[in-house]
Amino acid sequence: MGYELSIDDFGSGYSDMALLNVMPFDVMKLDRSLLVAAEGSHRMRTVVKHAVQMAEELGMRVLCE
């Protein structure tokens, strides 16, 4: 039908990694708080890097708020 599913605010609130297994998301929208935290933390940069890698391996596009 041409619809896409997005998981919004990934990395905060109710966006649970378990949802990635049960819903065929097309787009992962990373929460802005992850990017802000990654600016000053090597550990958070690693988390963000691997979240992006995971999304791409699952066939999703990644957007950053």
Summary of the structure (lengths in Angstrom):
residues: 65
radius of gyration: 11.8
end to end distance: 26.5
largest distance: 42.2
contacts: 159
relative contact order: 0.23
helix: 43%
strand: 20%
